[in-house]
Amino acid sequence: MDGISGRHVVVVGAGIAGLAAALHLRRGGTGPRVTVLDGASRIGGKLHITEVAGVPVDEGAESMLARRPEGKELARLVGLGDELADPGTTQASVLSRGSLHPMPAGQVMGVPSDLLALARSGVISPAGVARAALDQVLPASPITTDVSVAAYVRARLGGEIVDRLIEPLLGGVYAGRSDQLSLEATMPRVAAAARTERSLLGAARAIVADAPADAGPVFTTVRSGLGALPPAVAKASGADVRTGVTVRDLVRTLEGWRLVTGPTRDEEVVDADAVVLAVPARPASRLLSREVPKAAAELARIEYASVAIVTLAYPRTAFPEAPSGSGYLVPPVEGRPVKAATFSTVKWPHLAEADRNLVVVRCSIGRLGEEQVLQRDDAELVALAMNEMTEVMGVRGLPLDTRVTRWGGSLPQYDVGHLDRVARVRAEIARHPGLAVCGAAYDGLGIPACVATGRTAALRVLEHLEGLAAASA
């Protein structure tokens, strides 16, 4: 360890993946000197909190998977373990044919495992349920190569399952479209089970059967908001974190790497023994274009979707009946601009502690290919969200407060072939010692997945630095 304490690592990007990389690089203060550079005015990327009607509410992600450990482990590592909170309810609905229906029990990312539960939910028509049942008698269609989610599920279960279950669920995560998204990358458990089960229904049943009975809640959050995680990680890392610093170029040198920052007329140079790129695919592509052109070309092909989150705070009396579930998803076939609504003060009871008479709703607007709706101004987006609440929930009156958060080009699309693309990127990166990449563009959009990529990048860099130390000893 002493041999690397004098080394310098630069992390480009102060989102949760980059900050996690910085934390693991520091190793409790005994690792190399770490500098984190980010062109934004603040750290955290899409994890940020502001108040709505006096209640601190996340502007980006408001939950993380609880059954994948990396997110919770990171929270505990930086002193937020006691703030982890479980949801009050995870019962979600689907808006289908203009009415809300409960999400079918036993579904796996929209793939049903229980036809009776599917029929009872009312999301799918009787004809759609009958078509899905044919999956049990259709010839087996084993997966031999990556395919789109829609192509495989439609062939097995019919188009209605795709349109009214798969699309809204994938749209909620990726803001993408199932006819482009990779089955292997976005639904890996389903793809794996489909290789051994004769039918897709059987694959979903196998996944449900394998789930531990005492697994606990699927999601968790931090009571003060997930936006509290980045500053806590940054502080715990001990790294020198600089915002408002844009990295324009990355060049290999005899001693390591050189980063060029700032405007052309007033540029600065930062030298490093190793570099971690924790930025989205396209800025990573630009920085790699000189030294790792093949990886840069692959990353440039990853599309990104844009979304807006409209947060509304209503008095409880505005609702004819108080919302009882966590929210609802809207299939694209419904033709509505709002793709999902979350009743934050119902899903997270701690948000309601400050004011029991307040209902906070987060409406998500925007899918890949629907960027035109996001060109509307904030007032128009608020009006769309208010209209959604009026038409679906019967809300009357004006909200007490509103907030519009725009996330332009924020959600990478895991299109067919994504896993192979990522493998090719990493193979090219591996040929350049002291260089690593991490973030949402690779192995998953959620916080635990991003944290895992940051830790892996840090371990790769530490291994390289230890090799340098051993060679010079």
Disulfide bonds with the S-S distance in Angstrom:
none
